[in-house]
Amino acid sequence: MNKLVSNIFYIASFIAAVVFVFLTANNNHTTAGWLLALFFGFLAIALRGSELLKGLSYTVMIMAVVSIALYHPQYFITVGDFKLSALIIPLLQIIMFGMGTELSLKDFANVVKMPKGVIIGVVCHYVIMPLVGLGVARLFNFPNEIAAGIILIGCCPSGLASNVMCYLAKANLALSVSVTTISTMLAPFLTPFLMQLLGGSFVEIDFWNMVWEITKIVIIPIVAGLTFHYLIRGKFQWLDKAMPLVSMIGIAFILAIITAAGRDNLIKVGALLLVATFIHNIAGYFLGYWSARMMKFHERDCRTIALEVGMQNAGLASGLALSIGKLSTAGLAPAIFGPVMNITGSTLASWWHNHPPESNEEKHP
């Protein structure tokens, strides 16, 4: 996108923002919601014109969709007699299938090549984020089910977004993919265990039901995707190109459904929950980075572990909130955490990109 077109969309986003403020001041909230969505939509397009900021474009577009869901939830709750929340699990399975198609057996072989880094990365992830989540939930004294959502996001594995951020940050991408893969494969056992241990006092947790839900949402689709990678991938190039787009649309739609379902609760605790998820996310980066530093890892690997610890699979947390019947409460923290971690992760990755590690730090742990 050339600079002129980008500037036009910046101007359009500014105009939309001004009109939004005017309509809100005059209590015309029905129309104001569409202007807020236009503001984010125009801004997302404008950001595509900047090499430094275009990574934020998708997150800002999600905000546009979430804005519509917040102001007009009726579009994302039901279509006729069909509840749109029923689409969350199938969409997550498609996203996890897409993750599986991008994996190969060499990603698992990397674990053998750098076992220390993978072990420390996974241990830090499953120790730091659940405990910080518990601390944040108690600190803010949220209602039990909303507090459980904060702990739930902390107990989930890392997601694909961390791999993208590690690439941008000039970190150790192979280590990142390995930590994401192993933390995801361990999720059916560790997530229910940690959730029952730390979140059981907030909501009732059916351990074996959660094991099955994670297996159904994550493991089976990933195995199917891995099989697809070796048997079919490359034979249908249109499908290979379509999967990332389908995943991005799926994530945006899931967040819109959760926002619509929990709109009333979000209005009550939205600002505080935003602060809580921000603290949770930033603490993950900080503690992950310095845990790796204390273990004498090189800078590239410290960056990797920081991003792997701080960035969670918010989609899986949303699906699990739905499976325990708490989408409108426990599902709120994951819905907020997703966009927050993409903004903070992009910012941190951009900073690190412009401050590359020393060239002599090339060894793997």
ChimeraX attribute file (.defattr): number of C-alpha atoms within 10 A of each C-alpha:
attribute: neighborCount
match mode: 1-to-1
recipient: residues
	/A:1	11
	/A:2	10
	/A:3	11
	/A:4	11
	/A:5	12
	/A:6	20
	/A:7	15
	/A:8	14
	/A:9	20
	/A:10	19
	/A:11	15
	/A:12	18
	/A:13	24
	/A:14	17
	/A:15	14
	/A:16	23
	/A:17	19
	/A:18	15
	/A:19	17
	/A:20	23
	/A:21	16
	/A:22	13
	/A:23	17
	/A:24	15
	/A:25	11
	/A:26	10
	/A:27	11
	/A:28	13
	/A:29	16
	/A:30	13
	/A:31	15
	/A:32	24
	/A:33	21
	/A:34	18
	/A:35	24
	/A:36	24
	/A:37	26
	/A:38	24
	/A:39	28
	/A:40	24
	/A:41	23
	/A:42	24
	/A:43	25
	/A:44	27
	/A:45	21
	/A:46	26
	/A:47	22
	/A:48	19
	/A:49	19
	/A:50	15
	/A:51	8
	/A:52	15
	/A:53	15
	/A:54	16
	/A:55	23
	/A:56	21
	/A:57	22
	/A:58	21
	/A:59	21
	/A:60	23
	/A:61	21
	/A:62	23
	/A:63	22
	/A:64	26
	/A:65	22
	/A:66	25
	/A:67	24
	/A:68	24
	/A:69	26
	/A:70	23
	/A:71	20
	/A:72	18
	/A:73	20
	/A:74	14
	/A:75	14
	/A:76	22
	/A:77	21
	/A:78	14
	/A:79	10
	/A:80	7
	/A:81	7
	/A:82	10
	/A:83	12
	/A:84	18
	/A:85	18
	/A:86	13
	/A:87	15
	/A:88	21
	/A:89	21
	/A:90	14
	/A:91	21
	/A:92	23
	/A:93	21
	/A:94	20
	/A:95	27
	/A:96	25
	/A:97	25
	/A:98	25
	/A:99	22
	/A:100	23
	/A:101	22
	/A:102	17
	/A:103	20
	/A:104	14
	/A:105	9
	/A:106	11
	/A:107	18
	/A:108	15
	/A:109	12
	/A:110	16
	/A:111	20
	/A:112	12
	/A:113	13
	/A:114	16
	/A:115	16
	/A:116	14
	/A:117	24
	/A:118	26
	/A:119	16
	/A:120	17
	/A:121	29
	/A:122	23
	/A:123	14
	/A:124	23
	/A:125	30
	/A:126	22
	/A:127	14
	/A:128	21
	/A:129	30
	/A:130	26
	/A:131	17
	/A:132	20
	/A:133	29
	/A:134	20
	/A:135	15
	/A:136	21
	/A:137	25
	/A:138	13
	/A:139	11
	/A:140	13
	/A:141	11
	/A:142	17
	/A:143	14
	/A:144	16
	/A:145	21
	/A:146	26
	/A:147	26
	/A:148	29
	/A:149	30
	/A:150	31
	/A:151	31
	/A:152	31
	/A:153	34
	/A:154	35
	/A:155	30
	/A:156	31
	/A:157	30
	/A:158	31
	/A:159	23
	/A:160	18
	/A:161	19
	/A:162	30
	/A:163	25
	/A:164	18
	/A:165	28
	/A:166	30
	/A:167	16
	/A:168	20
	/A:169	27
	/A:170	20
	/A:171	26
	/A:172	22
	/A:173	20
	/A:174	19
	/A:175	28
	/A:176	28
	/A:177	26
	/A:178	27
	/A:179	33
	/A:180	26
	/A:181	25
	/A:182	19
	/A:183	25
	/A:184	22
	/A:185	17
	/A:186	15
	/A:187	24
	/A:188	24
	/A:189	16
	/A:190	18
	/A:191	26
	/A:192	27
	/A:193	19
	/A:194	22
	/A:195	27
	/A:196	19
	/A:197	11
	/A:198	18
	/A:199	26
	/A:200	17
	/A:201	12
	/A:202	18
	/A:203	18
	/A:204	13
	/A:205	17
	/A:206	13
	/A:207	18
	/A:208	13
	/A:209	13
	/A:210	21
	/A:211	17
	/A:212	15
	/A:213	20
	/A:214	25
	/A:215	17
	/A:216	17
	/A:217	23
	/A:218	24
	/A:219	22
	/A:220	16
	/A:221	22
	/A:222	27
	/A:223	17
	/A:224	15
	/A:225	25
	/A:226	21
	/A:227	17
	/A:228	17
	/A:229	18
	/A:230	13
	/A:231	10
	/A:232	13
	/A:233	16
	/A:234	13
	/A:235	9
	/A:236	9
	/A:237	10
	/A:238	9
	/A:239	12
	/A:240	17
	/A:241	11
	/A:242	11
	/A:243	18
	/A:244	15
	/A:245	12
	/A:246	15
	/A:247	20
	/A:248	14
	/A:249	15
	/A:250	20
	/A:251	19
	/A:252	22
	/A:253	21
	/A:254	24
	/A:255	28
	/A:256	26
	/A:257	30
	/A:258	32
	/A:259	29
	/A:260	25
	/A:261	25
	/A:262	22
	/A:263	20
	/A:264	14
	/A:265	14
	/A:266	22
	/A:267	10
	/A:268	10
	/A:269	14
	/A:270	16
	/A:271	10
	/A:272	13
	/A:273	23
	/A:274	17
	/A:275	15
	/A:276	21
	/A:277	24
	/A:278	17
	/A:279	14
	/A:280	29
	/A:281	26
	/A:282	20
	/A:283	19
	/A:284	27
	/A:285	26
	/A:286	16
	/A:287	20
	/A:288	26
	/A:289	24
	/A:290	16
	/A:291	19
	/A:292	22
	/A:293	16
	/A:294	9
	/A:295	13
	/A:296	12
	/A:297	21
	/A:298	20
	/A:299	19
	/A:300	23
	/A:301	28
	/A:302	25
	/A:303	30
	/A:304	31
	/A:305	37
	/A:306	27
	/A:307	34
	/A:308	33
	/A:309	33
	/A:310	27
	/A:311	35
	/A:312	29
	/A:313	22
	/A:314	27
	/A:315	28
	/A:316	27
	/A:317	29
	/A:318	28
	/A:319	28
	/A:320	25
	/A:321	25
	/A:322	20
	/A:323	15
	/A:324	16
	/A:325	12
	/A:326	21
	/A:327	26
	/A:328	23
	/A:329	24
	/A:330	30
	/A:331	31
	/A:332	31
	/A:333	28
	/A:334	29
	/A:335	27
	/A:336	23
	/A:337	25
	/A:338	24
	/A:339	20
	/A:340	20
	/A:341	24
	/A:342	20
	/A:343	18
	/A:344	18
	/A:345	28
	/A:346	25
	/A:347	18
	/A:348	18
	/A:349	24
	/A:350	18
	/A:351	14
	/A:352	19
	/A:353	18
	/A:354	12
	/A:355	11
	/A:356	13
	/A:357	17
	/A:358	10
	/A:359	6
	/A:360	7
	/A:361	12
	/A:362	13
	/A:363	11
	/A:364	16
	/A:365	16
